[in-house]
Amino acid sequence: MTLKIAFMAGKSEVAQSAHDVLTARYGDVPPTEADVIVALGGDGFMLRTLHATQDLPAPVYGMNCGTIGFLMNEYNEEGLMERLEEAVQEDINPLSMEAMDQTGRVHRALAINEVSLLRAGPQAAKLKITVDGKVRLDELVCDGALLSTPAGSTAYNYSAHGPILPIGADVLALTAIAAFRPRRWRGALLPKRVTVRFDVLESAKRPVMADADSISIDNIDWVEIKSDPTIKHRILFDPGHGLEERLISEQFN
């Protein structure tokens, strides 16, 4: 059976050129009619593609036309149909973020990698952290904090010295960004089922922004985050190069 492919490409010259070559060779259908969606770009474009197509049945296969390409497969215009037929699927649940800003408006967004809170002024942020209704940290003085999925644990989380999580782990990583008080607090590993709440202390004096996969909310008062099992992102990888292998390999580089 010949797979029906929908190609989606980032704005870069490299991605657009790849789109022209591949569509001419393999054809192109709308995403709603596709058996598989091929995303051409970097990790940022892959995240946008997954969000845009989350209600469609077709899985997404990324081909790297960007820089790092952790969520992508190697670009090669040869043998694409065979690679798609042999690809291995990984399923990922996103984080659901609900945030209220200082005007009282509530914002909602989904994040495949992480939800991060970042100071938006010259002074450090002050955050209170509550897990499933129980206050776990009365005051974290920091540049920010983030909650990461296993899929996102090698991204911003890892740069902030958070742990790399196996893709099948039912845990989330809560990581501090440049913590000042408590000085030695580096974060926590939490069950995937919990709800994490951040309250911004002295929010008028110490403004904080929240970001969910590049969807940013300014001047927040509080944020609640939890994994959403009702949404499943399906990502395809070449055999032997899936997320589990990449997460393990990253720890030995």
Secondary structure, 3 states (H helix, E strand, C coil): CCCCEEEEECCCHHHHHHHHHHHHHHCCCCHHHCCEEEEEECHHHHHHHHHHCCCCCCCEEEEECCCCCCCCECCCCCCHHHHHHHCEEEEECCEEEEEEECCCCEEEEEECCEEEEEECCCCCEEEEEEECCEEEEEEEEECEEEEECCCCCCCHHHHCCCCCCCCCCCEEEEEEECCCECCCCCEEEEECCCEEEEEEECCCCCCEEEEECCEEECCEEEEEEEECCCCCEEEEECCCCCHHHHHHHHCCC
